[in-house]
């Protein structure tokens, strides 16, 4: 998909297109397109196979290969396809997820599961050809944390690896009180109290369960605003009601732009269980929000952060006690919150999309000259 309400990978690709469109002839191929930008040509790909997803993935790969096999200087794919000189990786490879750490009979059983599953065979075959070294191929990683993962799963791809992390368009900084009040009104949030922001389309993977478990331990004036996939709200609303947290948790659904949510919030909690980078953390920093985030084992951006300098980092995101302690510290210590905010703004200023786009252009030029 190519729409702002998608996940981090979608917003990454959109931001890169917007940066490059002024200097290049950009064509976008996607099945769901909700985006318009000057200088960009859009090519909707039919979606005949809603389910099973793996058949649709094969169809998309075939359809885009056919339409891009000639007439383009560089084909850049953010999807699991076998074609494209530039392949950007946003998630842990399927091969790593399936096989990492398995030996002996456990490894044999896993391979038995794979060879008897057309879905897994399809994904692994696509992935194999996607990362197969070619003279004009470059594999771009969204974070440094993916380097050892790719080296383990696809060692032959190592010479082709480059890192282009996400960025922000600008660094708006801390909002004034009247702007915060207006943002809360627009989102239907309480005018008073301290707002802890949670952003993620996969509530469970991004750690909402742990955050909700922590909320009763926080001061009574604290509430949580949840931004992301509205289809998951029903599954968590019961836990909110059962825990007596009605009136302290506000589900906002998927927002076309998260800017108002950042303006309305006092901090960001991101106890994610798996994020190769976590653009939301960087975006929150650009708005001057102090952040509490999982360690680098779980969240790629944390490998670039320093505990108590530009973020509070929790070692185990499933540990409600640890998360509660860090949030309580943040909420109680104004000086700490201001330090994290100031240093977070400096960190965001060093990760602008305009600079990341220049890096991406260099990769395109290398691919073309190498050909």
N, C-alpha and C positions, 0 to 999 in steps of 0.2 A: 504494500500500500504506500501511497505517497500523500499523506495528509498530516497536518500539525497535531491532531489528537492521537496519533499513533505513539509507539514507544520511542525510546532513545535512538534506535537505529534509524527510524523514519525521520525524526527531527534532525539528526545528524546529516542525513542525505539532503534534506530540504535546505538546511543552512548552507551546505557546501554549494548546492546549485545556485542559491541566491547570490553567494559571493562571486562565483565564477561566471555567471551569465553576462555580466557587463563586458567581459573580455573574450568570451568564447561562445560558439554556437552550441547550445546545450539542448539535447533531446532526452526526454524522460519517458521510460517505458514502465508502466505499472498497471495493476488490475483495479486499484481504487485510487482515484486522483481527486483530491480536493485542494487544489493549489493553483494559483495563477501568478506568473511573474514575467515582467517584460523580457523578451529575448529568449524565452524558453518554449520549445515545441513539445507538446504532450502527445503520447501515443498510448491510448487505452488498450490493454490486452484483454481479450474476452476471458470470462471466468466460468467455463462450462462445468467445472468439477468443484463444487463447494466442498464436498466430502467424498472420499477421504482426502485429507490434506496432501498426502504424499503424491497422489496422482496429479493434483493441481500443481504441485511443485515441478513435476516432470513436464507437464504441459507448459507451464510458464517458461521453463528453461528452453524447451524446444521452440516455442513461439518467439521468444526474444532472440534466440540464436538465428532463426530464419530472417528476422527483420533487421538484424544488425550485422549480418555477415559481410556486407559491403557498404561503402559510402561514409564510413566513420574513421577518423584518425585514431581514436581511442575508445574502447568499450569498457566502461567502468561498472562493475556489478556489486551491489550490496546484498545480493541474494545467492542462494546455493545453486549456482549454475556452472556448467563446464566451460563456458566461453567467457571472454572478457580478459583483456590484458591486465587490468587493474581489478583486484578483488579485495573489497574491504570487509574485514571480519569484526563482527560486533558481539558474537557469542562464543562460548566454549564449543569446540568442534564435537560433533556427535560421537566420533570415534573415541575421543578422550572420555566423554561421559560414560560410554558403554564399557570401555576396557581398562581404564586407568586403575592400577592397583590390584588387578585380578591376576592370579597365577594358578597353575595346577588345574584341579577339577573345576574350580570356580570359573576360570578362564574358558575351559572347554564347554561348560554349560552355557556361558554367555555367547560363545560362537554358535552353539546349537540354536539358541534363541534367535540369533541374527539370521542364519541361513534359512530358517523356517519362517521368516517374516519378510514379505515383499516390501513392506514399509521401510524397515531398517536397511535392507539391501539397497533400496533406491536411494535413501539418504547417504549411505556410505559410498555408493558409487559416484553420486554427484559430488560429494566432498572430495573423493580421491582425485577426480579429474579437475576439480576446482583448484586444488593446491599442488597439482603436478607441475614441476618446474618446466618452464618454457623460456626461450631466449628473450621474449618481449613481455614476460609476466612479472608483475609486482604484487605482492600480498601486503595489504595495508592493515595494520592492527589498530583498534581504537584505544588501546592502552598497552603499557609495558607489561602489565600482568599477564597478557596473553602470550608473550614470547616463550616462556618455558613450557606452556601448555602446547603451543604449536610445535616446539622442538621435540616434545615427547611423542605427540601424535603423528606428526608429519615431518620427520627430521630433514628430509630432502628439500623442504620449503624454506629452511633457515636462511640461505643466501638471498632469497627474494623478499624477506620481511622488512617492512618499514613501519614506523609508528606515526600516526597523525591523530592526536587526541581531539576530543570535542572542544568547542570553544563557546564564547558568548559574543553576541553582536556588539554589545556595549556594557558598560558598568554603571547602571543608574545610581547605585549607592543607597544609603539609608533614606527612607521617605520621611517627609514631614508628617506631623500628627494629623493634619487635615486630610492628607492623601491616604493615610492609613484608614482613617474613619470612612472616607468615601469608598475605599476598596471593600471594606467590611459591609457597608450598606449594599453595594452592588452584588455581593456574593451571599447576602442574607446571613451574615455572621454576627454574633453579639458585638455591640459597640464597646462593652467593657470586658476586661479580663485579658489573659495572656493566651495567644493563639500558637499552638504547636502545629506546624504544617507537615503533612505526609503526602508525598507524590509518588504514584506508581500504578501501572496498569494491572500488575499481578500483585494483589494485596498480600497474599500469603508469602510469596517469594521475597517481597520487599520488606516484610517484617511487621505488618500491621497487627498481627496477633499479639506479639510481644509488647508493642506500644499500647494496645488497649489493656493488656494485663497490668501495665505500669500506671495508667492514668489515675486509678483510685488512690495511688500513693502520692500523687502530686497535689499541690495546693488547690483548694476548691475553685479558685478563679481561673484555673487552666482548662482549656478545651482544645480538642483536636479537629482540624479541618483536613478532610481526606479528598485528594484530587486523583482521578483516574477512572478506569473502566467502570461505567455504571452497572454493567451486567453482574458485577461481583458484590454490589451493595447488599442485596438480599441475604447473601450467605453470611455477612458480618453483622447485619442489623440485629439478628437474634442475640448474638453475643453482647451487643451494646445494651439491649433491653434487659437481658438476663443479669448483666453486671450492674444494673442501676445507673448506667451512664447516659441515658437519654437526656438530651439537653447539653451534653458535654462533648458529643461527637457529631460532626456535621459532614455528610457525604455530598460533595459538590459535583460528582461525576467527571466526565472528560471535558476539559476546557480547551477551547481553540488556542488560547494563549494563557499561560500560567502567571503572567505578570501581576494581575490583580491579587492572586493568592499570595505571591511573594510580598506584595505591598501590605496585605492584611495581617501577615504573620509576624510573630516575635522571634521564632527560631524554626529550624527544620530538623526533624528527626528522621533518620534514614537507616534503620537497623536491618539493612538488606541481607539476605542469605546468599545472593549471587548477583553481582553487577560487574561487568568487565570494566566499566568506568564510573557511571552514575552522573549523567549530565545535570540532573536536578540539584546535586550538591554544588556544582560549579555555578549554576544559575542562581541558587539561593545566596551564595557568597557575593555574587555580583550585585545583589539587592541589599547587601549589608547584613544578612541574617547570620547569626552564629549557628553552627551546625553540629549535630551529634550523629556520627556515622560509624558503620562497621569497619573493622580493621581490613588491611590490605588482603588478608586471606579470603575475604568475602567481597570486597569492593575495591576496584582498581584505582580509583582516584586517591584512596587513602595511602597508597604507596608514595604519593607526592606531597602528603600532608604531614604536619607535625602535631602531635598530641599537646593540647593546651596552648598551642601557638596560633594555629589557624583553624583548629577543629578540636572537638572532643571525640576521641576514638574509643569505641567499645570493642574489646577483644572477642567476646562471644555474643553475637546479636540475639541468640535465643535466651540469654541469661537476663531475665527480667530484673533481677536485683542490681546487676551492673548498669543496665540501661537506666533504671530509676535513679541510681546514685548520680550518674552523669547529668541527667536532666535536672535533678534537684540542685546540683552544684551550679549549673548554668542559670537556673531561675533565681537562685538566691544571691549570686555573686555578680553584681552589676559590672564591676571592674573586669572580671573574666569575660563576661559577655561582650563588653566594649573592645577588649583585646582581640577576641576571636573575630568580631565584626571588622575591625580595622585591618587586620592581617588577611582576612578572607577577601576583602576588597582588593588588596595588593596582589593576592594570588590570582584573582579573576582577571585583573588587568594584564597579567602575563599570559593569558589564554584567550585571546581574541580570535574570532573566526577569520578576520581579515589576514592574520598571520598564518593561521592553519591553511587557508586557501592557497597562500603562496607556496607552502610546502607541498600541497597537492599538485599545484601546477608544475613544480619541479619534477615530481614523479611522472606526470604526463610527458614532459619534455624528454625525460630519460627513456621512457618506453618508446616514444616515436624515433628518437635518435638511434636507439639500439636496434630498431627494426631496419 
